[in-house]
Amino acid sequence: MDTILGPLYDAVSWIIVQFHSFYSLIFDEDSGWAWGLSIASLVVLIRICLIPLFVKQIKATRNMQVLQPKIKAIQERYKSDRQRQSEEMMKLYKETGTNPLSSCLPILAQAPFFLALYQVLNKIANGHKVGFIDDQSLVDSAREAHIFGAPIAVKFMSSEEKVQALGATLTDVRVVTITMIVLMSASQFFTQRQLMTKNVDLSVKTPFMQQQKVLMYVFPIMFAVFGINFPVGVLLYWLTTNLWTMGQQMYIIRRNPTPGSVAYQKRQERLRAKGKITEPPAEVEAKKAAEAARANRQQPKRQSKSQRQSGPTTGQPQTRSRAESGSTDVSKTGDSPSLEKKSPQKKGAQGGKSAGGSRNAKSGQRKGQQRPKHPSKK
């Protein structure tokens, strides 16, 4: 490991020594401020150098969001042929000029410096010279520097004897490390959540969004788990880089948001208010009409269950019952009850018909409520 990362040890230690020489003009050279600000300045310098990769990451992330429906279609079409599926996806990436690994470039580029700083601080904690920190007095100065009462070279899991040898207490180390781990995880979660809620095209539902939601919860948990094994200086490094990422992302979201996202709509409103965006008159009138219709629309009043079951309200025409309709029909015909009386002969003559047809008449009657008898037949 030392052979592979040897040049990075030299680079990281040289940068820290140069910043330490500068901050020693302001603070005590053995103080945690001088060494802590040197580590934070190392982060800022690295992140400034990685800005071009960050721009590529943003473009790659947006392209991946746009391509997700096509990628899903290819996976469904060639789900039984993995080789053909890979070929079609590589062809799609080539045609659109998208590199899936571009979204990971800043993290991958930062990883070697992170490992180098981790090893440099470990060697300092053990009192060993490393890179350009080749003077024993400089090693002791960095080893005994305290950040809020915790030496920069100790960990949450360090033994009490080691902590006391550096002039600190185990309680102070635990409090400082836990606080930094919580801040580190919270900043990572807020950064990912800011990306998901403000800078994602919500009109397109893709698996990529689900992956980002999973990462929003996985990354903070990973930082919390692995953070207990990081020295205080490495926690300071990672907290600084998280804060830088959060601020850089806020700037990008405000100035160059993803089309279709919430941040993009707010940006368009700001530009429209400043008069930098002019819309066609027809579109303006359509928006005004839609707003007026939305304002004038009245929601129906809620009714209780008894009101819904009681039927139509007063003032509406009531349905006439069958008895009322039957009585009105009789009154309209004008027939008197005496006309309905028949002689016994006629009744007898018609008895067969009525007896024979009664079954048919009954079968033809409607089910449910029966028609009332004629008043003359009561």
KEKE-3310 file (N, C-alpha, C; in steps of 0.2 Angstrom, whole numbers, plus 5000, padded with zeros to 4 digits):
npx = (5004:5010:5019:5012:5004:5013:5018:5006:5006:5017:5012:5000:5005:5014:5006:4998:5008:5012:5001:5000:5011:5007:4995:5001:5006:4996:4989:4994:5007:5007:4993:4976:4969:4978:4982:4970:4963:4972:4970:4956:4958:4966:4955:4947:4956:4957:4944:4942:4950:4943:4931:4929:4926:4915:4906:4904:4899:4886:4880:4881:4872:4860:4858:4857:4845:4836:4838:4833:4819:4821:4832:4825:4816:4824:4829:4818:4815:4826:4827:4830:4842:4856:4869:4865:4857:4867:4875:4866:4863:4876:4877:4867:4872:4883:4878:4871:4881:4884:4891:4890:4899:4903:4895:4901:4913:4919:4919:4927:4939:4942:4944:4958:4965:4959:4962:4975:4977:4971:4981:4992:4988:4987:5000:5006:4999:5006:5018:5027:5037:5032:5031:5033:5032:5044:5051:5054:5049:5039:5030:5027:5020:5009:5003:4999:4990:4975:4957:4944:4946:4950:4963:4969:4973:4967:4955:4937:4937:4949:4961:4960:4972:4980:4974:4975:4989:4991:4986:4973:4955:4945:4932:4930:4935:4926:4914:4917:4920:4908:4899:4904:4902:4889:4885:4892:4885:4872:4874:4877:4864:4855:4861:4858:4844:4841:4844:4835:4822:4822:4829:4825:4817:4801:4791:4794:4794:4806:4817:4829:4827:4822:4833:4841:4834:4836:4850:4850:4847:4856:4869:4871:4870:4881:4892:4890:4893:4906:4912:4917:4929:4937:4951:4950:4955:4952:4938:4936:4940:4931:4919:4921:4922:4909:4901:4906:4901:4887:4885:4890:4881:4869:4871:4872:4859:4851:4856:4857:4846:4838:4829:4811:4810:4807:4815:4818:4806:4805:4816:4812:4801:4807:4815:4805:4799:4809:4808:4816:4812:4800:4783:4772:4758:4746:4748:4749:4736:4729:4734:4729:4715:4714:4718:4707:4696:4699:4699:4685:4679:4668:4667:4657:4645:4648:4637:4628:4626:4613:4606:4610:4603:4590:4585:4579:4580:4570:4559:4562:4554:4543:4541:4527:4516:4511:4497:4492:4494:4485:4473:4471:4471:4458:4450:4452:4447:4433:4424:4410:4406:4395:4394:4403:4397:4391:4380:4374:4374:4383:4394:4396:4398:4410:4417:4424:4434:4441:4445:4453:4462:4468:4479:4488:4488:4493:4505:4510:4511:4521:4535:4537:4530:4512:4499:4486:4469:4454:4444:4430:4429:4431)
npy = (4994:5006:5008:5009:5021:5030:5041:5049:5051:5060:5071:5074:5077:5087:5098:5100:5104:5116:5124:5124:5131:5144:5146:5146:5159:5166:5158:5149:5138:5125:5123:5117:5124:5128:5116:5110:5119:5118:5105:5106:5116:5108:5100:5110:5114:5102:5100:5111:5108:5098:5102:5103:5089:5088:5095:5087:5076:5081:5083:5070:5063:5070:5065:5052:5051:5055:5045:5034:5028:5023:5014:5005:5000:4993:4983:4976:4971:4963:4954:4940:4938:4942:4946:4953:4963:4970:4975:4983:4993:4999:5004:5013:5022:5026:5033:5043:5050:5047:5044:5031:5031:5043:5050:5046:5050:5062:5056:5045:5051:5057:5048:5042:5052:5053:5041:5042:5053:5047:5037:5045:5052:5041:5037:5048:5048:5037:5042:5042:5048:5055:5057:5074:5078:5077:5080:5077:5086:5092:5082:5078:5090:5090:5078:5081:5091:5098:5097:5105:5099:5086:5076:5076:5065:5054:5041:5036:5024:5023:5018:5021:5024:5028:5040:5047:5049:5058:5069:5071:5067:5053:5055:5067:5065:5055:5063:5073:5066:5059:5069:5075:5064:5063:5076:5074:5063:5069:5080:5074:5067:5078:5084:5074:5073:5086:5086:5076:5081:5094:5095:5086:5079:5078:5073:5062:5046:5035:5021:5025:5036:5029:5022:5033:5037:5027:5028:5039:5036:5026:5030:5040:5031:5022:5031:5034:5021:5018:5029:5028:5022:5031:5043:5059:5069:5064:5063:5077:5081:5074:5079:5092:5091:5086:5097:5107:5100:5101:5115:5118:5111:5117:5130:5126:5120:5132:5140:5133:5123:5106:5103:5104:5101:5106:5116:5121:5127:5137:5145:5149:5157:5167:5173:5177:5187:5196:5201:5195:5184:5182:5178:5171:5180:5173:5162:5168:5173:5160:5155:5164:5162:5149:5151:5159:5151:5141:5148:5152:5140:5130:5119:5105:5105:5095:5081:5074:5057:5054:5064:5061:5049:5053:5057:5068:5085:5098:5108:5102:5092:5080:5063:5055:5044:5027:5025:5038:5041:5032:5036:5048:5044:5038:5049:5056:5049:5050:5041:5034:5026:5018:5014:5003:4993:4977:4965:4949:4939:4944:4944:4931:4926:4931:4926:4914:4919:4928:4919:4910:4919:4925:4919:4922:4936:4938:4933:4942:4954:4966:4964:4966:4981:4980:4985:4996:4991:4995:5008:5005:4991:4988)
npz = (5000:5004:4994:4983:4985:4989:4981:4983:4996:4998:4990:4998:5011:5008:5003:5015:5024:5018:5019:5033:5036:5032:5040:5052:5054:5058:5068:5083:5080:5084:5087:5086:5077:5067:5061:5059:5050:5039:5035:5031:5021:5012:5007:5000:4990:4983:4979:4971:4960:4955:4949:4935:4933:4941:4934:4923:4929:4933:4920:4915:4925:4922:4908:4910:4917:4907:4898:4904:4902:4889:4892:4900:4891:4883:4892:4895:4882:4878:4889:4890:4884:4888:4883:4871:4876:4883:4873:4865:4875:4876:4864:4864:4874:4867:4856:4861:4868:4882:4897:4909:4920:4923:4932:4944:4944:4952:4965:4964:4960:4971:4980:4981:4987:4999:5005:5006:5015:5026:5029:5031:5043:5051:5052:5058:5070:5076:5078:5067:5054:5038:5021:5017:5030:5038:5049:5066:5076:5069:5067:5080:5083:5075:5079:5092:5091:5095:5091:5096:5108:5105:5099:5083:5077:5083:5085:5087:5092:5098:5111:5129:5135:5125:5121:5132:5133:5123:5129:5131:5135:5135:5135:5129:5116:5112:5112:5102:5091:5089:5087:5075:5066:5066:5060:5048:5042:5042:5033:5021:5019:5018:5006:4996:4997:4994:4980:4976:4978:4972:4960:4951:4937:4939:4930:4924:4928:4933:4935:4940:4948:4959:4963:4967:4978:4987:4989:4996:5009:5011:5010:5021:5032:5030:5032:5045:5051:5046:5051:5064:5064:5058:5060:5069:5061:5048:5048:5049:5036:5028:5032:5028:5014:5012:5015:5006:4994:4996:4996:4983:4975:4979:4972:4959:4957:4958:4948:4936:4934:4932:4918:4919:4933:4950:4954:4942:4938:4947:4944:4931:4935:4942:4932:4924:4932:4932:4919:4910:4903:4890:4887:4874:4869:4868:4876:4888:4890:4890:4902:4911:4910:4914:4927:4932:4930:4939:4951:4951:4952:4961:4975:4978:4992:5006:5011:5025:5030:5032:5025:5012:5010:5012:5000:4986:4989:4996:4985:4973:4960:4966:4965:4959:4967:4964:4967:4967:4954:4948:4953:4947:4934:4933:4936:4925:4914:4916:4918:4927:4942:4941:4928:4927:4932:4929:4921:4928:4918:4909:4917:4919:4907:4904:4914:4911:4903:4911:4921:4915:4909:4920:4925:4916:4917:4930:4928:4920:4928:4936:4946:4964:4970:4969:4957:4963:4966:4956:4961:4960:4961:4974)
capx = (5000:5014:5023:5007:5001:5019:5018:5001:5008:5021:5008:4996:5009:5017:5000:4997:5014:5012:4995:5001:5016:5003:4991:5005:5007:4989:4988:4999:5009:5005:4986:4972:4967:4983:4982:4963:4962:4977:4966:4951:4961:4967:4949:4945:4960:4956:4937:4942:4953:4938:4926:4927:4923:4908:4901:4903:4894:4879:4878:4879:4866:4854:4857:4854:4838:4832:4838:4830:4814:4824:4835:4820:4813:4829:4830:4812:4815:4831:4828:4832:4848:4860:4874:4862:4855:4873:4877:4861:4864:4882:4875:4863:4876:4888:4874:4869:4887:4883:4896:4887:4904:4904:4892:4905:4920:4922:4920:4933:4945:4944:4946:4965:4968:4956:4966:4982:4976:4970:4987:4997:4986:4989:5008:5007:4997:5010:5024:5031:5038:5029:5031:5036:5032:5050:5054:5050:5045:5033:5026:5024:5016:5003:5001:4997:4986:4968:4952:4939:4948:4951:4968:4967:4976:4964:4948:4932:4938:4956:4961:4960:4979:4983:4971:4978:4996:4991:4984:4965:4951:4941:4925:4931:4936:4919:4909:4919:4919:4900:4896:4907:4899:4882:4885:4894:4879:4866:4875:4876:4857:4852:4863:4855:4837:4840:4844:4829:4816:4822:4832:4824:4811:4795:4786:4796:4796:4811:4821:4835:4824:4821:4840:4843:4831:4839:4856:4849:4847:4861:4876:4872:4871:4888:4896:4890:4896:4913:4915:4920:4936:4941:4953:4947:4957:4949:4932:4936:4941:4925:4914:4922:4920:4901:4898:4907:4897:4881:4885:4891:4875:4864:4873:4870:4852:4848:4858:4857:4843:4836:4822:4805:4811:4804:4820:4818:4800:4806:4820:4808:4797:4812:4817:4799:4798:4814:4807:4821:4808:4793:4779:4768:4751:4741:4750:4748:4729:4727:4736:4724:4709:4714:4718:4701:4692:4701:4696:4678:4676:4665:4667:4650:4645:4647:4631:4629:4623:4605:4604:4610:4598:4583:4582:4580:4579:4563:4559:4562:4547:4542:4538:4520:4515:4506:4490:4490:4493:4479:4467:4471:4469:4451:4447:4453:4442:4427:4419:4406:4406:4389:4396:4407:4393:4389:4375:4377:4376:4390:4400:4397:4401:4417:4421:4430:4440:4444:4448:4458:4467:4470:4486:4493:4488:4497:4512:4513:4512:4528:4537:4537:4523:4507:4495:4480:4463:4450:4439:4423:4430:4433)
capy = (5000:5012:5008:5012:5027:5034:5048:5053:5053:5066:5076:5077:5080:5093:5103:5101:5108:5123:5127:5125:5137:5150:5147:5148:5166:5168:5155:5145:5132:5118:5123:5113:5128:5128:5110:5108:5123:5115:5099:5109:5119:5103:5098:5115:5114:5096:5101:5116:5105:5093:5106:5100:5082:5089:5097:5081:5072:5084:5081:5062:5062:5072:5061:5045:5052:5056:5038:5028:5025:5019:5008:5000:4996:4988:4978:4972:4968:4958:4951:4933:4938:4947:4949:4958:4968:4975:4978:4988:4998:5002:5007:5019:5027:5029:5037:5049:5053:5047:5039:5030:5031:5050:5052:5043:5053:5065:5052:5040:5055:5059:5042:5041:5057:5051:5035:5045:5057:5042:5034:5050:5053:5035:5037:5054:5046:5032:5046:5041:5053:5053:5062:5080:5079:5073:5083:5074:5091:5094:5076:5079:5096:5088:5073:5083:5096:5096:5101:5105:5095:5079:5076:5075:5058:5048:5038:5035:5017:5023:5016:5027:5025:5032:5046:5051:5050:5064:5075:5072:5063:5048:5058:5073:5062:5052:5068:5076:5061:5057:5076:5075:5059:5065:5081:5071:5060:5074:5084:5069:5066:5084:5085:5069:5075:5092:5083:5072:5085:5100:5095:5080:5080:5074:5071:5056:5041:5030:5017:5029:5040:5024:5021:5039:5037:5022:5030:5045:5033:5021:5034:5042:5025:5020:5036:5033:5015:5018:5035:5027:5020:5037:5048:5065:5073:5062:5066:5084:5081:5072:5084:5098:5090:5086:5104:5109:5097:5104:5122:5118:5109:5123:5135:5123:5120:5138:5144:5128:5117:5101:5105:5100:5100:5111:5122:5125:5131:5143:5149:5153:5162:5173:5177:5181:5193:5201:5203:5192:5179:5185:5173:5173:5183:5167:5157:5172:5173:5154:5154:5168:5159:5143:5153:5162:5145:5137:5152:5152:5133:5129:5112:5103:5104:5088:5080:5069:5051:5055:5069:5057:5044:5056:5058:5075:5091:5102:5112:5098:5089:5074:5057:5053:5037:5023:5026:5044:5041:5028:5039:5053:5041:5037:5055:5059:5046:5053:5035:5034:5019:5014:5011:4998:4987:4972:4960:4943:4935:4946:4942:4923:4925:4933:4922:4909:4923:4931:4914:4908:4924:4927:4917:4926:4942:4938:4932:4948:4959:4968:4961:4972:4984:4979:4991:4995:4989:5000:5010:5002:4984:4987)
capz = (5000:5005:4988:4978:4987:4991:4978:4986:5003:4997:4988:5003:5016:5006:5003:5022:5027:5015:5022:5040:5037:5031:5046:5058:5054:5061:5074:5086:5075:5087:5089:5081:5072:5061:5058:5056:5044:5034:5032:5027:5015:5007:5004:4996:4984:4979:4976:4965:4954:4953:4947:4928:4934:4944:4928:4919:4933:4932:4913:4915:4929:4918:4903:4913:4919:4901:4895:4908:4898:4884:4895:4903:4886:4880:4896:4894:4875:4878:4896:4890:4880:4892:4879:4866:4880:4885:4866:4864:4880:4875:4858:4866:4877:4862:4851:4865:4871:4889:4901:4915:4925:4924:4938:4950:4944:4958:4971:4962:4960:4978:4985:4983:4992:5005:5008:5007:5021:5031:5031:5034:5050:5055:5054:5063:5077:5079:5079:5062:5049:5032:5016:5018:5037:5039:5055:5072:5079:5065:5068:5087:5083:5072:5083:5099:5090:5097:5088:5101:5114:5103:5095:5076:5075:5087:5083:5092:5095:5101:5118:5134:5136:5119:5121:5138:5131:5119:5133:5130:5139:5131:5134:5124:5110:5110:5110:5096:5085:5087:5084:5068:5062:5065:5055:5041:5039:5040:5027:5016:5018:5015:4999:4992:4997:4990:4973:4974:4979:4969:4954:4947:4933:4942:4925:4921:4934:4931:4941:4942:4954:4965:4965:4971:4985:4991:4991:5000:5015:5012:5011:5028:5037:5029:5035:5052:5053:5045:5054:5071:5063:5055:5064:5069:5055:5042:5049:5047:5029:5025:5034:5024:5007:5011:5015:4999:4989:4997:4994:4976:4972:4979:4967:4952:4956:4958:4942:4931:4936:4927:4915:4922:4940:4954:4954:4935:4938:4951:4941:4926:4938:4944:4926:4921:4936:4930:4912:4905:4899:4888:4884:4869:4872:4868:4882:4894:4891:4892:4909:4915:4909:4918:4934:4933:4931:4945:4956:4952:4953:4968:4977:4981:4999:5009:5015:5029:5027:5032:5020:5006:5010:5012:4993:4984:4993:4995:4980:4967:4959:4969:4961:4961:4969:4959:4969:4965:4947:4946:4954:4942:4927:4933:4935:4918:4910:4917:4919:4934:4945:4939:4921:4928:4934:4923:4922:4929:4912:4906:4921:4919:4900:4904:4919:4908:4900:4917:4925:4910:4908:4927:4926:4911:4920:4935:4926:4917:4933:4938:4953:4969:4972:4964:4956:4967:4963:4954:4966:4959:4963:4981)
cpx = (5004:5018:5018:5005:5007:5019:5012:5002:5012:5017:5003:5000:5012:5012:4999:5002:5014:5006:4996:5006:5012:4999:4995:5007:5001:4988:4994:5001:5007:4997:4982:4969:4971:4982:4975:4962:4967:4973:4960:4953:4963:4961:4947:4949:4958:4949:4937:4945:4948:4932:4924:4924:4916:4903:4900:4898:4887:4876:4876:4873:4860:4853:4855:4847:4834:4832:4835:4824:4816:4828:4831:4817:4818:4830:4824:4812:4820:4832:4831:4839:4852:4866:4871:4860:4861:4875:4872:4862:4870:4881:4872:4867:4881:4884:4872:4875:4887:4888:4893:4892:4905:4901:4896:4912:4923:4923:4926:4939:4947:4946:4953:4968:4965:4960:4973:4982:4975:4977:4992:4995:4988:4996:5009:5005:5002:5017:5029:5032:5035:5029:5036:5036:5038:5054:5050:5047:5039:5028:5023:5019:5009:4999:4997:4992:4979:4963:4946:4940:4950:4957:4966:4969:4972:4957:4943:4934:4945:4955:4962:4967:4982:4980:4974:4985:4996:4988:4977:4962:4947:4934:4925:4931:4929:4914:4911:4918:4912:4897:4898:4903:4892:4881:4887:4888:4873:4867:4875:4869:4854:4854:4859:4847:4836:4840:4838:4823:4816:4825:4831:4817:4806:4790:4788:4798:4800:4814:4826:4833:4824:4828:4843:4840:4834:4846:4856:4849:4853:4868:4876:4873:4878:4893:4896:4893:4903:4916:4919:4927:4940:4944:4950:4949:4953:4941:4931:4936:4934:4919:4915:4920:4912:4898:4900:4902:4890:4880:4886:4884:4869:4865:4871:4863:4849:4850:4857:4853:4841:4829:4817:4805:4808:4809:4820:4812:4801:4811:4817:4804:4801:4814:4811:4798:4803:4813:4812:4818:4801:4789:4774:4761:4746:4742:4748:4740:4726:4728:4731:4718:4709:4714:4711:4696:4693:4698:4689:4675:4674:4665:4660:4650:4644:4641:4632:4625:4616:4603:4605:4605:4591:4580:4583:4577:4572:4564:4560:4556:4548:4539:4532:4520:4510:4499:4488:4489:4487:4473:4466:4468:4461:4447:4447:4448:4435:4421:4416:4407:4401:4390:4400:4403:4391:4384:4378:4378:4382:4396:4401:4400:4408:4421:4426:4436:4444:4448:4454:4464:4470:4478:4491:4493:4493:4504:4515:4514:4519:4529:4538:4530:4518:4502:4488:4474:4459:4445:4432:4423:4431:4426)
cpy = (5006:5013:5011:5019:5032:5041:5052:5055:5060:5072:5079:5080:5086:5099:5105:5105:5115:5127:5128:5130:5143:5151:5148:5155:5169:5165:5152:5139:5126:5118:5119:5117:5128:5122:5108:5112:5121:5109:5102:5113:5114:5101:5103:5115:5108:5097:5106:5113:5100:5096:5103:5093:5083:5091:5091:5076:5075:5082:5074:5060:5064:5067:5054:5046:5052:5049:5033:5025:5020:5013:5003:4996:4991:4982:4973:4968:4962:4955:4944:4933:4944:4950:4954:4964:4973:4978:4984:4994:5002:5006:5014:5024:5030:5034:5044:5053:5053:5042:5038:5031:5039:5053:5050:5046:5057:5061:5047:5044:5057:5054:5041:5046:5056:5046:5038:5049:5052:5039:5039:5052:5047:5035:5043:5052:5041:5036:5044:5047:5050:5058:5068:5082:5075:5075:5080:5080:5093:5088:5077:5085:5094:5082:5075:5089:5094:5101:5100:5100:5088:5080:5073:5068:5052:5047:5038:5028:5017:5021:5022:5029:5030:5039:5051:5053:5056:5070:5076:5067:5059:5051:5063:5070:5059:5058:5071:5072:5060:5063:5076:5070:5061:5071:5079:5068:5064:5078:5080:5068:5072:5085:5080:5071:5081:5090:5080:5077:5092:5100:5089:5081:5075:5071:5064:5051:5035:5026:5021:5033:5035:5023:5027:5039:5032:5024:5036:5042:5029:5025:5036:5036:5022:5025:5035:5026:5015:5024:5033:5024:5025:5041:5055:5070:5071:5064:5073:5085:5079:5076:5090:5097:5089:5093:5108:5107:5100:5111:5122:5116:5114:5128:5132:5123:5126:5141:5139:5122:5112:5103:5101:5099:5106:5117:5125:5129:5138:5148:5153:5158:5168:5177:5180:5187:5198:5204:5200:5186:5182:5179:5175:5175:5177:5163:5161:5172:5166:5153:5158:5165:5153:5145:5156:5156:5141:5141:5152:5145:5132:5121:5111:5102:5097:5087:5074:5062:5051:5059:5065:5052:5047:5058:5066:5080:5094:5106:5108:5094:5082:5069:5055:5045:5034:5024:5032:5044:5037:5032:5045:5050:5040:5044:5058:5056:5048:5047:5035:5027:5015:5011:5004:4991:4983:4967:4953:4938:4937:4944:4934:4922:4926:4930:4918:4913:4925:4925:4911:4913:4927:4925:4921:4933:4943:4937:4938:4954:4960:4965:4968:4975:4983:4985:4990:4994:4996:5002:5006:4995:4983:4984)
cpz = (5000:4998:4983:4979:4990:4988:4981:4993:5003:4995:4994:5009:5014:5006:5011:5025:5024:5018:5030:5041:5036:5037:5052:5059:5058:5068:5077:5081:5078:5089:5084:5076:5066:5058:5055:5050:5038:5031:5028:5021:5009:5003:4999:4989:4980:4975:4970:4959:4951:4950:4940:4929:4937:4939:4924:4923:4933:4925:4913:4919:4925:4912:4905:4915:4912:4897:4898:4905:4893:4886:4897:4897:4883:4885:4896:4887:4875:4885:4896:4887:4884:4887:4874:4870:4882:4878:4865:4869:4878:4868:4859:4869:4872:4857:4855:4868:4879:4892:4907:4921:4927:4930:4945:4950:4950:4964:4970:4962:4967:4982:4986:4988:4999:5009:5010:5014:5027:5034:5034:5041:5054:5057:5059:5070:5080:5080:5073:5057:5042:5027:5018:5026:5040:5045:5061:5076:5076:5066:5075:5087:5080:5076:5089:5097:5091:5093:5093:5107:5112:5098:5088:5073:5078:5084:5089:5095:5098:5109:5123:5135:5131:5119:5127:5137:5126:5122:5132:5134:5134:5130:5129:5117:5107:5108:5104:5090:5083:5084:5076:5063:5061:5059:5048:5038:5037:5034:5021:5014:5015:5008:4995:4992:4993:4982:4971:4974:4974:4962:4950:4943:4935:4937:4923:4927:4931:4937:4944:4948:4960:4968:4969:4978:4989:4993:4996:5008:5017:5014:5019:5033:5036:5032:5042:5055:5052:5049:5061:5070:5059:5061:5064:5063:5048:5042:5047:5040:5026:5026:5029:5017:5007:5011:5009:4994:4990:4995:4986:4973:4973:4974:4960:4952:4955:4951:4936:4932:4931:4925:4918:4929:4944:4954:4947:4935:4942:4948:4935:4929:4940:4938:4923:4925:4934:4923:4907:4901:4897:4885:4879:4872:4873:4874:4888:4896:4893:4900:4914:4915:4914:4926:4936:4934:4937:4951:4957:4953:4960:4969:4980:4988:5001:5012:5019:5026:5027:5027:5013:5005:5010:5005:4991:4989:4991:4989:4973:4966:4962:4964:4963:4962:4964:4961:4967:4957:4944:4947:4949:4935:4927:4933:4928:4913:4910:4918:4926:4936:4942:4932:4922:4930:4928:4926:4924:4923:4909:4910:4920:4912:4900:4910:4917:4906:4906:4921:4921:4910:4915:4928:4922:4914:4925:4933:4923:4922:4934:4945:4958:4971:4967:4963:4960:4963:4961:4960:4966:4961:4970:4985)
residu = (MET:ASP:THR:ILE:LEU:GLY:PRO:LEU:TYR:ASP:ALA:VAL:SER:TRP:ILE:ILE:VAL:GLN:PHE:HIS:SER:PHE:TYR:SER:LEU:ILE:PHE:ASP:GLU:ASP:SER:GLY:TRP:ALA:TRP:GLY:LEU:SER:ILE:ALA:SER:LEU:VAL:VAL:LEU:ILE:ARG:ILE:CYS:LEU:ILE:PRO:LEU:PHE:VAL:LYS:GLN:ILE:LYS:ALA:THR:ARG:ASN:MET:GLN:VAL:LEU:GLN:PRO:LYS:ILE:LYS:ALA:ILE:GLN:GLU:ARG:TYR:LYS:SER:ASP:ARG:GLN:ARG:GLN:SER:GLU:GLU:MET:MET:LYS:LEU:TYR:LYS:GLU:THR:GLY:THR:ASN:PRO:LEU:SER:SER:CYS:LEU:PRO:ILE:LEU:ALA:GLN:ALA:PRO:PHE:PHE:LEU:ALA:LEU:TYR:GLN:VAL:LEU:ASN:LYS:ILE:ALA:ASN:GLY:HIS:LYS:VAL:GLY:PHE:ILE:ASP:ASP:GLN:SER:LEU:VAL:ASP:SER:ALA:ARG:GLU:ALA:HIS:ILE:PHE:GLY:ALA:PRO:ILE:ALA:VAL:LYS:PHE:MET:SER:SER:GLU:GLU:LYS:VAL:GLN:ALA:LEU:GLY:ALA:THR:LEU:THR:ASP:VAL:ARG:VAL:VAL:THR:ILE:THR:MET:ILE:VAL:LEU:MET:SER:ALA:SER:GLN:PHE:PHE:THR:GLN:ARG:GLN:LEU:MET:THR:LYS:ASN:VAL:ASP:LEU:SER:VAL:LYS:THR:PRO:PHE:MET:GLN:GLN:GLN:LYS:VAL:LEU:MET:TYR:VAL:PHE:PRO:ILE:MET:PHE:ALA:VAL:PHE:GLY:ILE:ASN:PHE:PRO:VAL:GLY:VAL:LEU:LEU:TYR:TRP:LEU:THR:THR:ASN:LEU:TRP:THR:MET:GLY:GLN:GLN:MET:TYR:ILE:ILE:ARG:ARG:ASN:PRO:THR:PRO:GLY:SER:VAL:ALA:TYR:GLN:LYS:ARG:GLN:GLU:ARG:LEU:ARG:ALA:LYS:GLY:LYS:ILE:THR:GLU:PRO:PRO:ALA:GLU:VAL:GLU:ALA:LYS:LYS:ALA:ALA:GLU:ALA:ALA:ARG:ALA:ASN:ARG:GLN:GLN:PRO:LYS:ARG:GLN:SER:LYS:SER:GLN:ARG:GLN:SER:GLY:PRO:THR:THR:GLY:GLN:PRO:GLN:THR:ARG:SER:ARG:ALA:GLU:SER:GLY:SER:THR:ASP:VAL:SER:LYS:THR:GLY:ASP:SER:PRO:SER:LEU:GLU:LYS:LYS:SER:PRO:GLN:LYS:LYS:GLY:ALA:GLN:GLY:GLY:LYS:SER:ALA:GLY:GLY:SER:ARG:ASN:ALA:LYS:SER:GLY:GLN:ARG:LYS:GLY:GLN:GLN:ARG:PRO:LYS:HIS:PRO:SER:LYS:LYS)
# end
